[in-house]
Amino acid sequence: ALFYYFAESPNNSSTNPLVLWLNGGPGCSSLIGAMTELGPFRVNNDGETLFRNNFAWNNVANVIFLESPAGVGFSYSNTSSDYQHTGDKSTARDAYTFLINWLERFPQYKTRDFYITGESYAGHYVPQLAYTIFLNNKKANQTLINLKGIAGDIDGYNIYAPLCQQDSSSIKTSYGSVNNFDPCSTYYMLSYLNRAEVQTALHAKVSTWDLCRL
């Protein structure tokens, strides 16, 4: 059973595209992306409460955060061999099966433009899953999943170059401990996701959740 967290777009959910997010590792939870990067909520430093992320991707898309393969995060299998024989191809097959079943459960998204995104080792997962979708669409001679593309790499130069090229006299100097600027978000979410009431609210199997299980 693969666990997922779905963040529906609060604006134009009926027309916005469907996006799948995968973290890397291999063996790391996509809830890391959801709770510390691009999801709608982040965890406060008390490890118990949430605050909104104004830059969440679900402002412009409906986002599925999938914990894959089985054994990662809240995802599990009752078949021991599923833990022993894992790899990029089997992970892609399982993710594909999940998507087909998910779209049957929520048919309003069947014809929606679909994009696959991820980071780190998901650079292996994303193209393998895209290829699996392409092959199955071709085999069925119909669009089972309306794949429109996969996310390319983010160019750091586009982000940082304008700041680096500014006149140095216009850049303010900051003093103090780096701890004041770089919150320990992963520790906060680790505490939050291991709260029994949170796991129950997420409809997850009550268990010990961890960031990565390699």
N, C-alpha and C positions, 0 to 999 in steps of 0.2 A: 504494500500500500504506500504510494508516494504521497507525501504531504505537500499541500500548496497553500499559499496565502494570496488571495485575490483582492487587488485594490482597484475597484471600479472607479472610473473617472466621475467626479462630481459634476462636471460640465460636459454636455454633449456625449454622454456615455453611449447613446444609441448610434452615434456616427463615428466616434473616435476609434482609431485602430486598436487591435489587440496585440499586446507585446508580451513575450516570454522572457523572463530574466533568469539567468543561470550563473551562480558563482562557480569558482574554480576549485583549486586544491591540488590534485583531485580529492574529493571527499569533504568539501566545505559547504556549509549551508547557505542557501540563497536568502535566508532570513538575515544574513549579515548585510547583504545589499539592501534588503527591505528596511532594516532598523537603523542602519548607520550611514546609508548613502542616498538612495533614490526613492524610498518608500514614503508614504504619507505621514508617518509618525516616527519620532525618535524617543529614546528612553532618557528620562531625567537622571541626574546623578544619584537620586535616591534608589534607583533600581526598581521602583514601584509604580511610577506614573509616567505619562507620555506627554509630549508636546508636538505640535504640528510642524512639519517640514514644508516651508513655503515653496521649495523648489522641487517638490516631488514630481516624478514622471507621470503620475496618474492625473495630473492637471491637464495633460494633453493626450493621454492614452489609458486604456484599460490594461492593467499590468498583472500578470501571473508570476509569482515567485515560487519556483518549483524546487523542492529539496530532492536531489537525485544524485546518485542511485540509491537503492534501498540500503539502509544502514546510516544514511546521512541525516542528521537532525531528527525530526519526528518520523521520517520515512522508515518503514520496516518491512520485513518479509517473514512469513512463517516457514519458508523453505530454506534450510541452511545453505544449500548449494548456491542460492542467489548471492550470498556473501562471499563465496569462495571463487566464483567464476564471473568476475566483473571486468569491464574494460570499456573503452570508448564506444565500440560498436553496440555492445549490449545496453549501455547507458542510453544511446540514441534510440534503440528499439523500444526500450521501456518508456522513454519520454514521448515517443511517437504514440505508443498505445495509450498513454495518459491523455494526450491531446485529443485523440479520436474519441475517447470516452468522455472527456470534459465537454467537448463540443456537442455530443449527444445529450449531455445533461443540460447544457445551456445553448440550445440551437440558435438563439438570436445572434450568436457570434460566428456562426458557420461561414457566412459570406463576408465577414469583416476582413479588411486588410490585416495580415498577420506578419509580425516581425520577430526575429529571434535576436536576443542581445545577451551579453555576458562579459565577464572579465577574467583575467588570469588564465588558469587552465581551461576555462570555458572556451578559450580559443580553439580547443580541440572539440569540445562538445557541440558548439554552435554549428560549424560547417557539416559535421557528421549528421546532426539532426536535420539540417536543411536538405542534405543529399537524400536522406531517408524519406523525407516528405516528397521531394521531387520524384524519386523512383516510384513511390506508391501512387502518387497522382497519375503518373504516366502509365503504370500497370493497370489502374482502374479506368483509365481513359476519361477521367473526370477530376474536378478539383475537390479533393477530400479536405484539404487544408489550404486556405487561400494565401499561401506564402508569397509575400511581396519582396522580402529582402532580409539580410542580416546586417547587424551593425558593424561598421568598420572601426578601425582603431581611432582613438581620439588623438589629435595632433597637439602635443603639449606646447609647441612653438606658437600655435595660434592663440593659446590661452595666455601664455606668459610673456611673449615677445613685446606686446604694447607696453607693459609695465617696465620691462627691462630697458626699453628704449626711451623712457621718460627722462627728463632732466633730473639728475640725482638730487638737485637742491629742492625739488618739489616732493620728494618722497620723505615721509615722516619716519623718524626712528622710534622703534618700540623697545622698551626695556622690560626686564622681568623674567620670570621662569617660564620655560616652554610649556610647563604643565598648565599654565593659565590659558594657553591658546590651543592646546591639543587635548581635548577631553578624552577620557578613557571610555569611549562609547561601547567598545566590545565587552568591557567588564559590566557596564550597566545593563546591557541586553542579556548577558549571561545570567545575571541575577533575576531579571524580569521574566525571561522565558522558562525559568525553572520554578516559578511560582505555580502551585497547583491550580489556583483559580484562573490564572492566565492560560494554562494549557487546556483547561476545561472550556474556557471561552473560545479558544481557537479550534475546538473540536479535535484536538490532538490526543494521541495515546499518551496518557500520563506516564512520564519517564524522565530520565536525566538527559537534558538537552545539552549538546556541546557544539562549539563553533565548527570543529572539523573532526572527522573520524576517518583516518587514512588506513 
